[in-house]
Amino acid sequence: MMKFLRNIVEHLCFLLVIVLSVVVFLQVFNRFILKAPWAWSEELAMLLFQWVVFLGAAVGVKRMGHFGIDLLVERLPKKVHHFLEHLVSFAVGGIALTLIIEGFKLLKLTQHQAYTTMPFSHAWATAAMPISGFLMILYLVRHEVNLLKKRGGGQSA
């Protein structure tokens, strides 16, 4: 159960990708085979896609799977390597903070904008931004604490 809770964001992403795939498949089937497209499926697919993208970005930070040039960085001296690790975390943290701040601004702007074919607000899609930013910061803090523990214990990274 603890492993499930530790990986709940990954499980949620997986579920959202499955739902997104089913919605898109059924939309294509209804549009081209049955000649009766669903009006709401495109908007739902966009909403699901936004959540998958932003939660997927948070998972990338959790796994420290963001862009890096490992071949170059690994050849650098340890001190430079450690400095770059912290610099990258700081830069990603800045992006995460921007997602939170700008996401809340966008959330306020979209809270009263309803989807044309679905009975709820665009804020449901926009909420993915600040939530993703918050998760990214949590994962970065955990990563930095682990790095400090690892280096404090006399082990090299």
Number of C-alpha atoms within 10 A of each C-alpha: 6 7 7 10 10 10 13 12 18 19 13 15 20 14 13 18 18 13 15 20 15 13 19 16 12 16 21 17 14 14 13 11 11 10 10 12 16 14 12 15 18 15 15 19 19 13 18 22 18 18 23 21 16 23 24 18 19 27 21 16 22 22 12 15 11 13 8 11 7 10 8 9 15 11 10 13 9 13 9 13 17 17 11 14 15 16 12 16 20 15 11 18 21 14 15 26 18 15 22 23 15 14 21 18 13 18 21 14 13 17 16 12 12 14 14 12 13 13 9 13 16 21 21 16 18 23 21 23 24 23 19 25 26 18 21 27 23 16 21 23 15 13 18 15 12 12 18 11 12 13 13 10 9 8 9 10 9
